[in-house]
Amino acid sequence: MRSIPEYDLDATTWHKSSYSGGSGDNCLEVTHDHLPALIPVRDSKHPHGPKLVFRAQTWSAFVEAVIEVRI
């Protein structure tokens, strides 16, 4: 798997999850700037903290599983 240099992630546009809710707690942000292969993810409360990078297939499977649990 390819890695993404930290400076590339600092210059990207992040989007908060639509499932985060209005209270501002437990928010997840993702960026689609590195599609289609990689999906970087970070904690919105700690934007300069660690970022996780998932393969697109893995991220899609995770999102589908979360949606199934919420239903």
Secondary structure, DSSP 8 states (H G I E B T S, - for coil): -----HHHHHTS--EE-TTS-SS--S-EEE--TTTTTEEEEEETT-TTS-EEEEEHHHHHHHHHHHHHHH-
